[in-house]
């Protein structure tokens, strides 16, 4: 005698999730924020001069020293943008809105 077929359970489909894009505006801005200090320092011909001097220090030196704190500001901005993007990604994976 053939056995009865197994009972099939009804499984509710998962709600459709929208995929999280790999490239987001926050990530693009973070990349640009990290790129700005690199380009500013590596483009030597833009600041290879003596004038204007500040407190007797030639432009070449004070321009480079100015980029030390500016680089920190750009790096913190990039960190905050990436952190914001990661929180949005976690919320999107859980089904929450941005």
C-alpha positions as CSV (number, residue, x, y, z in Angstrom):
1,X,0.0,0.0,0.0
2,X,1.4,3.4,-1.0
3,X,2.1,5.7,1.9
4,X,0.4,9.1,2.1
5,X,2.4,12.0,0.6
6,X,4.1,14.2,3.2
7,X,2.2,17.2,4.3
8,X,3.5,20.4,2.8
9,X,3.9,23.3,5.1
10,X,3.0,26.7,3.8
11,X,5.9,29.1,4.2
12,X,5.2,32.8,4.0
13,X,7.6,34.4,1.6
14,X,10.0,36.9,3.1
15,X,9.3,40.5,2.3
16,X,11.2,41.8,-0.6
17,X,14.3,43.7,0.5
18,X,15.8,46.4,-1.6
19,X,19.4,45.7,-2.2
20,X,21.9,48.1,-0.6
21,X,24.0,49.7,-3.3
22,X,27.7,49.3,-3.1
23,X,28.4,52.9,-4.0
24,X,26.5,55.5,-2.0
25,X,26.8,59.3,-1.9
26,X,28.3,59.0,1.6
27,X,31.1,56.7,0.4
28,X,31.8,58.9,-2.6
29,X,32.1,62.0,-0.4
30,X,34.3,60.0,2.1
31,X,36.6,59.1,-0.8
32,X,36.8,62.6,-1.9
33,X,37.5,63.8,1.6
34,X,40.4,61.5,1.8
35,X,41.7,62.4,-1.7
36,X,41.7,66.2,-1.2
37,X,44.7,66.3,1.3
38,X,46.6,63.8,-0.8
39,X,46.3,65.8,-4.0
40,X,46.9,69.1,-2.2
41,X,50.3,67.8,-0.8
42,X,51.4,65.8,-3.8
43,X,50.8,68.7,-6.3
44,X,54.1,70.4,-5.3
45,X,54.2,72.9,-8.2
46,X,51.1,74.6,-6.8
47,X,53.0,75.7,-3.6
48,X,56.6,75.7,-4.6
49,X,57.3,79.3,-3.9
50,X,58.5,81.6,-1.1
51,X,55.8,84.3,-1.1
52,X,53.6,85.1,0.7
53,X,55.6,84.6,3.9
54,X,53.8,84.4,7.2
55,X,55.9,85.5,10.3
56,X,59.0,85.1,8.2
57,X,58.1,81.5,7.2
58,X,58.0,80.9,3.4
59,X,54.8,79.8,1.8
60,X,56.2,76.4,1.0
61,X,56.6,75.5,4.7
62,X,53.5,77.0,6.2
63,X,51.3,75.6,3.4
64,X,52.5,72.1,4.3
65,X,52.0,72.7,8.0
66,X,48.5,74.0,7.4
67,X,47.6,70.7,5.8
68,X,48.4,68.8,9.0
69,X,45.3,69.9,10.9
70,X,43.3,70.2,7.7
71,X,44.1,66.5,6.9
72,X,42.8,65.5,10.3
73,X,39.5,67.4,9.7
74,X,39.1,65.7,6.3
75,X,39.8,62.3,7.8
76,X,37.3,62.8,10.6
77,X,34.7,63.9,8.0
78,X,35.4,60.7,6.0
79,X,35.1,58.6,9.2
80,X,31.7,60.2,10.1
81,X,30.4,59.7,6.5
82,X,31.4,56.0,6.5
83,X,30.0,55.5,10.0
84,X,26.7,57.1,8.9
85,X,26.6,54.8,5.8
86,X,27.3,51.7,7.8
87,X,24.4,52.5,10.2
88,X,22.1,53.0,7.1
89,X,23.3,49.7,5.7
90,X,22.5,47.9,9.0
91,X,19.0,49.5,9.1
92,X,18.4,48.5,5.5
93,X,19.4,44.9,6.2
94,X,16.9,44.8,9.1
95,X,14.2,46.3,6.9
96,X,14.2,49.7,8.5
97,X,14.1,52.9,6.6
98,X,17.2,55.1,6.2
